[in-house]
Amino acid sequence: MRGLVVACILTLAVAARADDGVHARAGAAAPSRHLVYVELLGKGGLYGVGYEYTIAPWLSFGGAASYSVLREQSVATVAPYLHVTPLAGERHALFTEVGAILAHTHVASPVMGWDGYSDTGSGGYLALGWEYRRRHVVLRTSGAVVAGEGGVAPMVGFAIGARP
């Protein structure tokens, strides 16, 4: 079993390098493996800042984080995820993401003698989305299902990113 896993990893690594070589020979620069983005709604909460690293042309690993204060309640969110692109054209792509969301909330005490209230919770999400990309700019929109301590709920997200 270990041999099969090692063979799969080596195959993915060779396939990723072969794709970079094809771009170099064709005269076009290979796209950057790094994506930095900001998002509205989505996995980071009300807004988020994220980073994604491309492992293979169809597989990336990333994370988004945010911090917001609403009516004296602070919310910090971290969301690592796996991004898979099963269908892609030159400019458009269909993608899916699966990941976890970890959120910490704190309400400061309005009175002396009480420290306030803090809580940490987690959940998971599965998203399906559409991506439009140019050489350095990536636009994404997605719909997701989130499951956690509070139950199951829908989620939408919009992101704009740059590949340096």
Buried (B, 14 or more C-beta within 10 A) or exposed (E): EEEEEEEEEEEBEEEBEEBBEEEEEEEEEEBBBBBBBBBBBBBBBEBBBBBBEBBBBBEBBBBBBBBBEEEEEBBBBBBBBEBBBEEBEEEEBBBBBEBBBBBBBBEEEEEEEEEEEEEEEEBBBBBEBEBEBEEEEBBBBBEBEBEBEEEEEEBEBBBEBEBE
